[in-house]
Amino acid sequence: MIWDVHAHIAGTGERTPEEAMARLIVAADRMGIDRLVVCMGDPWAHDPSPAELVRENDQVLRALEHWNHRAFGFVYVSPKHVEASLREIDRCVRDGPMIGLKLWVAERCDSPRADEIVKRAQALKAVILQHTWIKAGGNLPGESTPTDLAALASRHPDASFVCGHCGGQWELGVRAVRSRPNVAVDVAGGDPTAGIVETAVRELGAERVVYGSDAPGRSFASQLAKVTGADVSEADRKLILGENLRRLLLPILQAKGIDA
């Protein structure tokens, strides 16, 4: 069982969300990937307005329409627009097919304005995927680090978070969230560097490490190689490739009556 926590419809080169999703599924089939989590539209808005949030989420809804047996959606939200984000969570998660949230770079996630978004997600049992990065030349305005996510997670110990990309500089990222048991890390994006999975397992335990690709920006194959080539036990590998993500999503899947 391979479940990918981090994929997008942007960057496939296709004209429509439906065509983009179909192309992702063809590639996923070649690699034996059973389920994909997709989020954000095409093109991405780094600092989305409320209208842009709706536009991108509508694209994901279109992409999911014929692939609900293979893909899950995470609603794109922004702490800069709390009321609009709450409306999108209700529309796409409470009243729609999506099962999680995606926060990107508009505002750092340790902002107090993120609290209401997290509370709404927690009430719906939705998982929150937060993009994080630590850039040598400095992060984008509003771009979160794993330390920012650790601060947010500490205020909401019963919410469920995934630290996207292990923070880019994964040696620092996994340690930044180590003390927050409600934060898992995904290994999506970046080069398939040896040691990333082993370090995350050693620092956090295999139960807090999740496979993701960041496809199509990165290939499924290169990102799977991080896990399949890691020096970890087969039991840990199974957890990382799919069992952990299924466990994280199971509360909302059961609440929504989705078979998994």
Secondary structure, DSSP 8 states (H G I E B T S, - for coil): --EEEEE-STTS--SSHHHHHHHHHHHHHHTT--EEEEE--SS--SS--HHHHHHHHHHHHHHHTT-TTTEEEEEEE-TTSHHHHHHHHIIIIISSS--EEEE-SSS-TTSGGGHHHHHHHHHTT-EEEEE----TT---TT---HHHHHHHHHH-TTS-EEEEGGGSSHHHHHHHTTT-TTEEEE--SS---TTHHHHHHHHH-GGGEE----BTTS-HHHHHHHHHTSSS-HHHHHIIIIIHHHHHHHHHHHHHT---
